[in-house]
Amino acid sequence: MRKLLLALPALAVALAAVATSPGTPAQAAPVSLTVTAGDGEPGYAVNTFLPSSIYINAGDTITWEWDWPEPHSITFGQITGDPTPPSHPGVDVVDYDGTGFVNSGFLWPQGDDAASFAVKFTETGTFDYYCFVHPFMTGKVYVQGPGVGVQDTQAALDARGALEYSDNLAALKAAAAQAAAKPVAISSKAGGGREYTLQVSSNNDIPVGDVMQFFPASLNVGINDSVKFVSNVHTPHNIAFIPPGVDLSGPPPPELADWDPFEGGVNYTVGTKLDNSKFVASPIIGLEYPDGLSATFAFAKTGTYNYVCILHAEQAMAGTINVTATAPGAPNTGDTMTALPMQQSGTLGLLLVMGSVAIAMGATTIAFAASRR
């Protein structure tokens, strides 16, 4: 018996050596890694997972973090109902074996309120996921078995994510340069004056994200002129003129407390005349939205008129129209974006109280995604 006890430690060492030999590789210890769900900078939203492919082992955990104020979801499996709530409410880390439905729900970081979602992958396989808000935003998680492939490190993920972000941002900036180079269309109006056509976002949809700008961002017009905003993309936008002294980061006026931009505009009809005395917003415009591709405004008096897309003001999607008594010179067709004062482009208290906005946005985009499948 004493000889047997003395031999046990040597036996344990031998078994360990067999378990870690080249013929039977051991699974690395589980790790937790972080990646990004979208990113951007003022005027640009990169709607891609960064990086788009992840290589891990079974037992590892991936946490997606939102680094830019654009709504996204992390969704595995087929949507069968309303996807806006999370599939596992109250669960910090969701276990996923490649079956069933795992979904972060509609997450939209606001101001200091961060957003993240974590999944632990318990089985090997290749798992596709997507953002239900943005139909082109997809990714893959490769969960490998012992001795198969190379497990990602945090440094490797960061490096690939940074490279993909740089490439995608460059594509958006190229699209913005193309839009900025287009001459402003000007036509004569019946009864005098001219109509200027401003472009909303890029010339067309871009799979890697959105240009959150107006072209040109600053325009000079005369008192008898009008401005027509045209959007030729699926991303929802509107045009909201903000009178001087209104702070979007504060509580909304009572008449706007329950306003849902997807249900219609505020104080708006086609060609409505602005005088900087009240908040005026168009309905949502763009491809496949019920109010069409355009919104048109006129001006009752001279002055400087600041406007934003109310859905993307945090991303500096803003512009200015200067109205003069006499006919202005040629408009600047190469303007870059113009940001409003910080209190109007920070956390949008106005949107925070509009609980139906997020649901409406998700439902609208889901309809578009379904039409593309």
DRENVO-356983 format. One record per residue (C-alpha): residue number from 1; y, x, z. Coordinates in Angstrom, 1 decimal. Last residue first. Layout:
@k:NUM&north:Y&east:X&up:Z .
...
This chain:
@k:373&north:39.0&east:-34.8&up:-47.2 .
@k:372&north:42.7&east:-34.8&up:-48.3 .
@k:371&north:43.3&east:-38.5&up:-47.5 .
@k:370&north:41.8&east:-38.0&up:-44.1 .
@k:369&north:44.3&east:-35.2&up:-43.4 .
@k:368&north:47.2&east:-37.4&up:-44.4 .
@k:367&north:46.1&east:-40.2&up:-42.1 .
@k:366&north:45.6&east:-37.6&up:-39.4 .
@k:365&north:49.1&east:-36.4&up:-39.9 .
@k:364&north:50.6&east:-39.8&up:-39.4 .
@k:363&north:48.4&east:-40.5&up:-36.3 .
@k:362&north:49.4&east:-37.2&up:-34.8 .
@k:361&north:53.1&east:-37.7&up:-35.3 .
@k:360&north:52.9&east:-41.2&up:-34.0 .
@k:359&north:51.1&east:-40.1&up:-30.9 .
@k:358&north:53.6&east:-37.3&up:-30.3 .
@k:357&north:56.6&east:-39.6&up:-30.8 .
@k:356&north:55.3&east:-42.4&up:-28.7 .
@k:355&north:56.2&east:-40.8&up:-25.4 .
@k:354&north:59.9&east:-40.5&up:-26.4 .
@k:353&north:61.2&east:-39.3&up:-23.0 .
@k:352&north:60.5&east:-35.6&up:-23.9 .
@k:351&north:62.2&east:-36.0&up:-27.3 .
@k:350&north:65.7&east:-36.6&up:-26.0 .
@k:349&north:65.2&east:-33.9&up:-23.3 .
@k:348&north:64.8&east:-31.5&up:-26.1 .
@k:347&north:64.3&east:-28.0&up:-24.7 .
@k:346&north:66.8&east:-25.7&up:-26.4 .
@k:345&north:68.5&east:-26.3&up:-29.8 .
@k:344&north:71.4&east:-28.4&up:-28.7 .
@k:343&north:72.3&east:-26.5&up:-25.5 .
@k:342&north:72.0&east:-23.3&up:-27.6 .
@k:341&north:74.9&east:-24.1&up:-29.9 .
@k:340&north:73.6&east:-25.1&up:-33.4 .
@k:339&north:71.8&east:-22.6&up:-35.6 .
@k:338&north:72.7&east:-22.1&up:-39.2 .
@k:337&north:70.0&east:-21.2&up:-41.6 .
@k:336&north:70.5&east:-18.8&up:-44.5 .
@k:335&north:73.0&east:-19.7&up:-47.2 .
@k:334&north:72.3&east:-18.8&up:-50.8 .
@k:333&north:73.7&east:-21.9&up:-52.6 .
@k:332&north:77.2&east:-21.6&up:-51.3 .
@k:331&north:79.0&east:-24.6&up:-52.6 .
@k:330&north:81.6&east:-24.2&up:-55.4 .
@k:329&north:85.1&east:-24.9&up:-54.2 .
@k:328&north:86.1&east:-27.9&up:-52.2 .
@k:327&north:87.7&east:-31.1&up:-53.4 .
@k:326&north:90.6&east:-32.0&up:-51.1 .
@k:325&north:90.5&east:-33.7&up:-47.7 .
@k:324&north:87.8&east:-31.5&up:-46.4 .
@k:323&north:84.3&east:-32.2&up:-45.0 .
@k:322&north:82.3&east:-29.3&up:-43.6 .
@k:321&north:78.6&east:-30.0&up:-43.4 .
@k:320&north:76.5&east:-28.0&up:-40.9 .
@k:319&north:72.8&east:-27.3&up:-40.5 .
@k:318&north:69.9&east:-27.3&up:-38.2 .
@k:317&north:66.2&east:-26.5&up:-38.0 .
@k:316&north:66.5&east:-24.0&up:-35.2 .
@k:315&north:62.8&east:-24.2&up:-34.1 .
@k:314&north:63.8&east:-26.3&up:-31.0 .
@k:313&north:65.5&east:-28.7&up:-33.4 .
@k:312&north:62.1&east:-29.4&up:-35.1 .
@k:311&north:61.5&east:-33.1&up:-34.5 .
@k:310&north:65.2&east:-34.0&up:-34.4 .
@k:309&north:65.8&east:-32.3&up:-37.7 .
@k:308&north:69.3&east:-31.2&up:-37.0 .
@k:307&north:72.9&east:-32.1&up:-37.9 .
@k:306&north:76.4&east:-30.8&up:-37.3 .
@k:305&north:79.4&east:-32.4&up:-39.0 .
@k:304&north:82.7&east:-30.5&up:-39.2 .
@k:303&north:85.7&east:-32.6&up:-40.0 .
@k:302&north:87.4&east:-34.9&up:-42.5 .
@k:301&north:87.0&east:-38.7&up:-42.4 .
@k:300&north:84.7&east:-41.5&up:-43.4 .
@k:299&north:81.9&east:-39.4&up:-44.7 .
@k:298&north:78.8&east:-40.3&up:-46.8 .
@k:297&north:75.1&east:-39.9&up:-46.0 .
@k:296&north:71.9&east:-40.1&up:-48.1 .
@k:295&north:68.3&east:-39.8&up:-47.0 .
@k:294&north:65.4&east:-38.8&up:-49.3 .
@k:293&north:61.7&east:-38.6&up:-50.0 .
@k:292&north:60.6&east:-42.1&up:-49.2 .
@k:291&north:60.9&east:-44.5&up:-46.2 .
@k:290&north:57.2&east:-45.2&up:-46.0 .
@k:289&north:56.1&east:-41.5&up:-45.6 .
@k:288&north:53.7&east:-40.2&up:-48.2 .
@k:287&north:55.7&east:-37.1&up:-49.1 .
@k:286&north:58.8&east:-36.6&up:-47.1 .
@k:285&north:61.3&east:-38.5&up:-45.0 .
@k:284&north:61.3&east:-39.7&up:-41.4 .
@k:283&north:64.1&east:-42.3&up:-40.8 .
@k:282&north:67.7&east:-41.1&up:-40.8 .
@k:281&north:69.6&east:-40.4&up:-37.7 .
@k:280&north:73.2&east:-41.2&up:-36.6 .
@k:279&north:74.5&east:-40.4&up:-33.1 .
@k:278&north:78.1&east:-41.7&up:-32.7 .
@k:277&north:81.8&east:-40.9&up:-33.3 .
@k:276&north:81.5&east:-38.0&up:-35.8 .
@k:275&north:82.9&east:-40.2&up:-38.6 .
@k:274&north:79.8&east:-40.8&up:-40.7 .
@k:273&north:79.6&east:-43.3&up:-43.6 .
@k:272&north:76.2&east:-44.7&up:-44.3 .
@k:271&north:75.0&east:-43.9&up:-47.8 .
@k:270&north:71.5&east:-45.4&up:-47.3 .
@k:269&north:71.6&east:-47.2&up:-43.9 .
@k:268&north:71.5&east:-45.5&up:-40.5 .
@k:267&north:72.6&east:-46.4&up:-37.0 .
@k:266&north:69.3&east:-44.9&up:-35.8 .
@k:265&north:66.4&east:-44.3&up:-38.1 .
@k:264&north:62.9&east:-45.8&up:-38.3 .
@k:263&north:59.5&east:-46.2&up:-36.6 .
@k:262&north:58.5&east:-42.5&up:-36.9 .
@k:261&north:61.7&east:-41.4&up:-35.1 .
@k:260&north:60.6&east:-43.4&up:-32.0 .
@k:259&north:63.6&east:-44.5&up:-29.9 .
@k:258&north:62.8&east:-45.7&up:-26.4 .
@k:257&north:65.6&east:-43.9&up:-24.6 .
@k:256&north:68.0&east:-43.9&up:-27.6 .
@k:255&north:70.2&east:-46.8&up:-26.7 .
@k:254&north:70.3&east:-45.6&up:-23.1 .
@k:253&north:71.8&east:-42.3&up:-24.0 .
@k:252&north:69.3&east:-39.4&up:-23.8 .
@k:251&north:68.9&east:-37.3&up:-20.7 .
@k:250&north:70.0&east:-33.7&up:-21.3 .
@k:249&north:68.7&east:-31.1&up:-23.7 .
@k:248&north:70.2&east:-33.0&up:-26.7 .
@k:247&north:73.8&east:-32.4&up:-25.4 .
@k:246&north:76.3&east:-34.7&up:-27.1 .
@k:245&north:79.9&east:-33.3&up:-26.9 .
@k:244&north:80.6&east:-33.4&up:-30.6 .
@k:243&north:78.6&east:-36.0&up:-32.5 .
@k:242&north:75.0&east:-35.0&up:-33.5 .
@k:241&north:73.9&east:-36.0&up:-37.0 .
@k:240&north:70.1&east:-36.5&up:-37.2 .
@k:239&north:68.3&east:-35.7&up:-40.5 .
@k:238&north:64.6&east:-36.4&up:-40.5 .
@k:237&north:61.5&east:-34.3&up:-41.1 .
@k:236&north:57.7&east:-35.0&up:-41.2 .
@k:235&north:55.6&east:-32.3&up:-42.8 .
@k:234&north:54.1&east:-33.6&up:-46.1 .
@k:233&north:56.6&east:-31.7&up:-48.3 .
@k:232&north:59.1&east:-32.7&up:-51.0 .
@k:231&north:62.1&east:-33.5&up:-48.8 .
@k:230&north:65.4&east:-34.5&up:-50.2 .
@k:229&north:68.8&east:-34.8&up:-48.4 .
@k:228&north:71.6&east:-36.5&up:-50.3 .
@k:227&north:75.1&east:-35.7&up:-49.4 .
@k:226&north:78.1&east:-37.8&up:-50.3 .
@k:225&north:81.6&east:-37.0&up:-51.6 .
@k:224&north:84.9&east:-38.9&up:-51.3 .
@k:223&north:86.1&east:-36.8&up:-48.3 .
@k:222&north:85.3&east:-33.6&up:-50.1 .
@k:221&north:82.3&east:-31.3&up:-49.5 .
@k:220&north:81.6&east:-27.8&up:-48.1 .
@k:219&north:77.9&east:-27.0&up:-47.3 .
@k:218&north:76.2&east:-24.9&up:-44.6 .
@k:217&north:72.4&east:-24.7&up:-44.3 .
@k:216&north:71.9&east:-24.6&up:-48.0 .
@k:215&north:69.1&east:-25.4&up:-48.1 .
@k:214&north:67.9&east:-26.9&up:-44.9 .
@k:213&north:65.4&east:-25.0&up:-42.7 .
@k:212&north:62.1&east:-25.2&up:-40.9 .
@k:211&north:59.9&east:-23.4&up:-43.6 .
@k:210&north:56.5&east:-24.6&up:-42.7 .
@k:209&north:53.0&east:-23.0&up:-42.3 .
@k:208&north:50.1&east:-21.2&up:-43.9 .
@k:207&north:49.2&east:-23.8&up:-46.4 .
@k:206&north:52.7&east:-24.1&up:-48.0 .
@k:205&north:53.7&east:-27.5&up:-49.1 .
@k:204&north:56.5&east:-27.8&up:-51.8 .
@k:203&north:60.0&east:-26.5&up:-52.6 .
@k:202&north:60.4&east:-25.4&up:-49.0 .
@k:201&north:62.2&east:-27.2&up:-46.2 .
@k:200&north:64.7&east:-30.0&up:-46.8 .
@k:199&north:66.7&east:-29.5&up:-50.0 .
@k:198&north:70.3&east:-30.6&up:-50.2 .
@k:197&north:71.6&east:-32.8&up:-53.1 .
@k:196&north:75.3&east:-33.1&up:-53.4 .
@k:195&north:76.8&east:-36.4&up:-54.7 .
@k:194&north:80.3&east:-36.3&up:-56.1 .
@k:193&north:83.5&east:-38.2&up:-55.9 .
@k:192&north:84.8&east:-41.1&up:-57.9 .
@k:191&north:84.1&east:-44.8&up:-58.4 .
@k:190&north:80.5&east:-44.2&up:-59.7 .
@k:189&north:79.4&east:-40.9&up:-58.3 .
@k:188&north:79.2&east:-37.7&up:-60.3 .
@k:187&north:76.2&east:-35.4&up:-59.8 .
@k:186&north:75.8&east:-32.0&up:-58.1 .
@k:185&north:72.4&east:-30.2&up:-57.6 .
@k:184&north:72.8&east:-27.2&up:-55.4 .
@k:183&north:71.6&east:-24.2&up:-57.2 .
@k:182&north:68.2&east:-22.8&up:-56.2 .
@k:181&north:68.2&east:-19.3&up:-54.7 .
@k:180&north:67.9&east:-20.7&up:-51.1 .
@k:179&north:64.6&east:-22.4&up:-52.0 .
@k:178&north:63.1&east:-19.2&up:-53.5 .
@k:177&north:64.3&east:-17.2&up:-50.5 .
@k:176&north:62.6&east:-19.7&up:-48.2 .
@k:175&north:59.4&east:-19.5&up:-50.1 .
@k:174&north:59.4&east:-15.7&up:-49.7 .
@k:173&north:60.1&east:-16.1&up:-46.0 .
@k:172&north:57.1&east:-18.4&up:-45.7 .
@k:171&north:54.8&east:-15.9&up:-47.4 .
@k:170&north:56.2&east:-13.1&up:-45.3 .
@k:169&north:55.4&east:-15.1&up:-42.1 .
@k:168&north:51.9&east:-15.5&up:-43.3 .
@k:167&north:51.4&east:-11.7&up:-43.9 .
@k:166&north:53.0&east:-10.8&up:-40.6 .
@k:165&north:50.9&east:-13.4&up:-38.7 .
@k:164&north:47.7&east:-12.2&up:-40.3 .
@k:163&north:48.5&east:-8.6&up:-39.2 .
@k:162&north:49.5&east:-9.6&up:-35.7 .
@k:161&north:46.3&east:-11.6&up:-35.3 .
@k:160&north:44.2&east:-8.8&up:-36.6 .
@k:159&north:45.7&east:-6.3&up:-34.1 .
@k:158&north:45.6&east:-8.7&up:-31.1 .
@k:157&north:42.0&east:-9.6&up:-31.8 .
@k:156&north:41.0&east:-5.9&up:-32.0 .
@k:155&north:42.9&east:-5.1&up:-28.8 .
@k:154&north:41.3&east:-8.0&up:-26.9 .
@k:153&north:37.9&east:-6.7&up:-27.9 .
@k:152&north:35.7&east:-8.3&up:-30.5 .
@k:151&north:31.9&east:-8.0&up:-30.3 .
@k:150&north:30.4&east:-6.0&up:-33.1 .
@k:149&north:27.5&east:-7.4&up:-35.1 .
@k:148&north:24.1&east:-8.5&up:-33.8 .
@k:147&north:22.5&east:-6.4&up:-31.0 .
@k:146&north:22.2&east:-9.3&up:-28.7 .
@k:145&north:23.1&east:-12.6&up:-30.4 .
@k:144&north:26.4&east:-13.4&up:-32.1 .
@k:143&north:28.9&east:-16.2&up:-31.6 .
@k:142&north:31.1&east:-16.3&up:-34.7 .
@k:141&north:34.1&east:-18.5&up:-34.1 .
@k:140&north:35.8&east:-19.8&up:-37.2 .
@k:139&north:39.3&east:-21.1&up:-37.9 .
@k:138&north:41.3&east:-23.8&up:-39.7 .
@k:137&north:44.9&east:-24.9&up:-40.2 .
@k:136&north:45.1&east:-26.5&up:-43.6 .
@k:135&north:45.0&east:-30.0&up:-42.3 .
@k:134&north:47.8&east:-29.5&up:-39.7 .
@k:133&north:47.9&east:-32.0&up:-36.9 .
@k:132&north:44.1&east:-32.2&up:-36.6 .
@k:131&north:44.0&east:-28.4&up:-35.9 .
@k:130&north:40.6&east:-27.0&up:-36.9 .
@k:129&north:37.3&east:-25.6&up:-35.8 .
@k:128&north:34.3&east:-24.1&up:-37.4 .
@k:127&north:31.4&east:-22.7&up:-35.3 .
@k:126&north:29.0&east:-20.0&up:-36.5 .
@k:125&north:26.0&east:-19.6&up:-34.2 .
@k:124&north:24.8&east:-18.4&up:-30.8 .
@k:123&north:24.9&east:-20.6&up:-27.8 .
@k:122&north:27.0&east:-20.9&up:-24.6 .
@k:121&north:30.5&east:-20.6&up:-26.0 .
@k:120&north:33.1&east:-21.0&up:-23.2 .
@k:119&north:36.2&east:-22.8&up:-24.4 .
@k:118&north:39.8&east:-22.5&up:-23.1 .
@k:117&north:42.9&east:-24.4&up:-24.1 .
@k:116&north:46.6&east:-23.4&up:-23.6 .
@k:115&north:50.1&east:-25.0&up:-23.5 .
@k:114&north:53.1&east:-23.7&up:-21.7 .
@k:113&north:55.8&east:-25.9&up:-20.1 .
@k:112&north:58.9&east:-23.7&up:-19.9 .
@k:111&north:60.5&east:-25.4&up:-22.8 .
@k:110&north:58.1&east:-27.8&up:-24.3 .
@k:109&north:54.7&east:-26.7&up:-25.5 .
@k:108&north:53.0&east:-29.3&up:-27.7 .
@k:107&north:49.3&east:-30.0&up:-27.3 .
@k:106&north:47.6&east:-33.0&up:-29.0 .
@k:105&north:44.0&east:-33.0&up:-27.7 .
@k:104&north:42.1&east:-29.9&up:-26.7 .
@k:103&north:39.0&east:-31.1&up:-28.5 .
@k:102&north:35.3&east:-30.6&up:-28.1 .
@k:101&north:33.0&east:-33.0&up:-29.9 .
@k:100&north:29.2&east:-32.7&up:-30.0 .
@k:99&north:27.1&east:-29.7&up:-30.8 .
@k:98&north:27.9&east:-26.0&up:-31.1 .
@k:97&north:26.9&east:-25.1&up:-27.5 .
@k:96&north:30.3&east:-25.6&up:-26.0 .
@k:95&north:31.3&east:-25.3&up:-22.3 .
@k:94&north:34.9&east:-26.5&up:-21.6 .
@k:93&north:37.0&east:-24.3&up:-19.4 .
@k:92&north:39.7&east:-25.9&up:-17.2 .
@k:91&north:38.2&east:-29.3&up:-17.2 .
@k:90&north:40.7&east:-32.1&up:-16.1 .
@k:89&north:40.3&east:-34.1&up:-19.3 .
@k:88&north:37.3&east:-33.1&up:-21.4 .
@k:87&north:37.9&east:-34.6&up:-24.9 .
@k:86&north:41.6&east:-34.1&up:-24.6 .
@k:85&north:43.9&east:-37.0&up:-25.6 .
@k:84&north:45.5&east:-37.1&up:-29.1 .
@k:83&north:42.2&east:-37.4&up:-31.0 .
@k:82&north:42.1&east:-41.3&up:-31.2 .
@k:81&north:38.6&east:-42.1&up:-32.4 .
@k:80&north:35.7&east:-40.6&up:-34.3 .
@k:79&north:37.0&east:-37.1&up:-34.9 .
@k:78&north:34.1&east:-34.8&up:-36.1 .
@k:77&north:33.3&east:-31.5&up:-34.4 .
@k:76&north:35.4&east:-28.7&up:-32.8 .
@k:75&north:39.1&east:-29.3&up:-32.4 .
@k:74&north:41.8&east:-26.9&up:-31.1 .
@k:73&north:45.0&east:-28.9&up:-31.5 .
@k:72&north:48.5&east:-28.1&up:-32.6 .
@k:71&north:52.1&east:-29.1&up:-31.9 .
@k:70&north:54.9&east:-26.6&up:-32.7 .
@k:69&north:57.0&east:-25.0&up:-30.0 .
@k:68&north:55.7&east:-21.5&up:-30.6 .
@k:67&north:53.4&east:-19.2&up:-28.6 .
@k:66&north:50.6&east:-21.8&up:-27.9 .
@k:65&north:47.6&east:-20.1&up:-26.2 .
@k:64&north:44.0&east:-20.3&up:-27.2 .
@k:63&north:41.5&east:-19.1&up:-24.6 .
@k:62&north:38.1&east:-17.9&up:-25.7 .
@k:61&north:35.2&east:-17.5&up:-23.3 .
@k:60&north:32.1&east:-15.3&up:-23.8 .
@k:59&north:28.6&east:-16.5&up:-22.7 .
@k:58&north:27.1&east:-16.0&up:-26.2 .
@k:57&north:28.7&east:-13.0&up:-27.8 .
@k:56&north:32.0&east:-12.8&up:-29.6 .
@k:55&north:33.5&east:-12.4&up:-33.1 .
@k:54&north:36.7&east:-14.4&up:-33.8 .
@k:53&north:38.1&east:-15.4&up:-37.2 .
@k:52&north:41.5&east:-16.9&up:-38.0 .
@k:51&north:43.3&east:-14.4&up:-35.9 .
@k:50&north:45.7&east:-15.9&up:-35.1 .
@k:49&north:45.1&east:-19.5&up:-35.8 .
@k:48&north:47.5&east:-20.6&up:-38.5 .
@k:47&north:50.6&east:-22.8&up:-38.6 .
@k:46&north:53.3&east:-20.2&up:-38.9 .
@k:45&north:56.5&east:-22.1&up:-38.2 .
@k:44&north:59.7&east:-20.6&up:-39.6 .
@k:43&north:63.4&east:-21.3&up:-39.1 .
@k:42&north:63.6&east:-19.5&up:-35.8 .
@k:41&north:60.4&east:-17.5&up:-35.3 .
@k:40&north:56.8&east:-18.5&up:-35.5 .
@k:39&north:53.4&east:-18.8&up:-33.9 .
@k:38&north:50.2&east:-20.9&up:-34.3 .
@k:37&north:47.3&east:-21.2&up:-31.8 .
@k:36&north:47.0&east:-17.7&up:-30.5 .
@k:35&north:44.1&east:-15.7&up:-29.2 .
@k:34&north:42.9&east:-14.7&up:-25.7 .
@k:33&north:39.6&east:-13.2&up:-24.6 .
@k:32&north:37.3&east:-13.7&up:-21.6 .
@k:31&north:34.2&east:-11.5&up:-21.4 .
@k:30&north:30.5&east:-12.0&up:-20.8 .
@k:29&north:28.5&east:-8.8&up:-20.0 .
@k:28&north:26.9&east:-7.3&up:-23.1 .
@k:27&north:23.5&east:-8.7&up:-24.1 .
@k:26&north:20.8&east:-6.1&up:-24.0 .
@k:25&north:19.2&east:-4.5&up:-27.0 .
@k:24&north:15.4&east:-4.7&up:-27.4 .
@k:23&north:14.3&east:-2.1&up:-29.9 .
@k:22&north:17.2&east:0.2&up:-29.2 .
@k:21&north:16.2&east:0.4&up:-25.5 .
@k:20&north:18.1&east:-1.6&up:-22.9 .
@k:19&north:15.3&east:-3.7&up:-21.6 .
@k:18&north:12.8&east:-0.8&up:-21.8 .
@k:17&north:15.1&east:1.4&up:-19.7 .
@k:16&north:15.5&east:-1.4&up:-17.1 .
@k:15&north:11.7&east:-1.7&up:-16.9 .
@k:14&north:11.3&east:2.0&up:-16.3 .
@k:13&north:13.9&east:2.0&up:-13.6 .
@k:12&north:12.2&east:-0.9&up:-11.8 .
@k:11&north:8.8&east:0.9&up:-12.1 .
@k:10&north:10.3&east:4.1&up:-10.5 .
@k:9&north:11.6&east:2.0&up:-7.6 .
@k:8&north:8.2&east:0.3&up:-7.2 .
@k:7&north:6.1&east:3.5&up:-7.0 .
@k:6&north:6.9&east:4.2&up:-3.3 .
@k:5&north:5.8&east:0.7&up:-2.4 .
@k:4&north:2.5&east:1.1&up:-4.2 .
@k:3&north:1.8&east:4.4&up:-2.5 .
@k:2&north:2.4&east:2.8&up:0.9 .
@k:1&north:0.0&east:0.0&up:0.0 .
